[in-house]
């Protein structure tokens, strides 16, 4: 179930960028400096894992793109 929930991380760069925009809109009430700090922590926590996806299927299919998306999102904050 967790891997299914995390599929957005491995979506195309365009779709993932839109997801990040939507997350910011959802948390627009949070001051940007705090949002930026906490969002980076959350995104890095996925990259710090041995692997983002625990099942072989999702790992093979989405891991590389998820890492790209997470790194891009962190760099853009």
C-alpha positions as CSV (number, residue, x, y, z in Angstrom):
1,X,0.0,0.0,0.0
2,X,2.8,2.5,0.8
3,X,4.3,2.0,-2.7
4,X,1.0,2.7,-4.3
5,X,0.6,5.9,-2.2
6,X,4.1,7.0,-3.3
7,X,3.6,6.5,-7.1
8,X,3.3,10.2,-7.6
9,X,7.0,10.5,-6.7
10,X,7.9,8.5,-9.8
11,X,5.5,10.2,-12.2
12,X,6.7,12.3,-15.1
13,X,8.6,15.5,-14.3
14,X,5.7,17.7,-15.5
15,X,3.1,15.8,-13.4
16,X,5.4,15.8,-10.3
17,X,6.1,19.6,-10.7
18,X,2.3,20.2,-10.7
19,X,2.0,18.0,-7.6
20,X,4.6,20.1,-5.8
21,X,2.7,23.3,-6.8
22,X,-0.5,21.8,-5.4
23,X,1.2,20.8,-2.2
24,X,2.4,24.4,-1.7
25,X,-1.1,25.7,-2.4
26,X,-2.5,23.3,0.2
27,X,0.0,24.7,2.7
28,X,-0.1,28.4,1.6
29,X,-0.9,29.3,5.2
30,X,2.6,28.2,6.3
31,X,5.2,30.9,6.0
32,X,7.5,30.2,3.0
33,X,10.7,29.9,5.0
34,X,9.2,27.3,7.3
35,X,7.5,25.5,4.4
36,X,10.8,25.3,2.5
37,X,12.7,24.0,5.5
38,X,10.1,21.3,6.3
39,X,9.4,20.3,2.7
40,X,13.1,19.7,2.1
41,X,13.3,17.5,5.2
42,X,10.3,15.4,4.0
43,X,11.7,15.1,0.5
44,X,15.2,14.2,1.7
45,X,13.8,11.6,4.0
46,X,12.7,9.6,0.9
47,X,16.1,10.0,-0.7
48,X,17.8,8.8,2.6
49,X,16.0,5.5,2.4
50,X,17.9,2.5,1.0
51,X,15.2,2.5,-1.6
52,X,12.0,4.6,-2.0
53,X,9.8,1.7,-3.1
54,X,9.8,-1.6,-1.2
55,X,8.3,-3.8,-3.8
56,X,10.3,-5.0,-6.8
57,X,7.7,-3.9,-9.3
58,X,7.5,-0.3,-8.2
59,X,11.2,-0.1,-7.5
60,X,12.0,-1.3,-11.0
61,X,9.4,0.9,-12.6
62,X,9.6,4.2,-10.6
63,X,12.7,4.5,-8.4
64,X,15.0,6.3,-10.8
65,X,12.3,8.9,-11.8
66,X,11.3,9.4,-8.2
67,X,14.9,10.2,-7.3
68,X,15.1,12.7,-10.2
69,X,11.9,14.3,-9.1
70,X,12.8,14.5,-5.5
71,X,16.2,16.0,-6.3
72,X,14.7,18.6,-8.6
73,X,12.1,19.5,-6.1
74,X,14.7,20.0,-3.4
75,X,16.8,22.1,-5.7
76,X,13.9,24.3,-6.6
77,X,13.1,25.2,-2.9
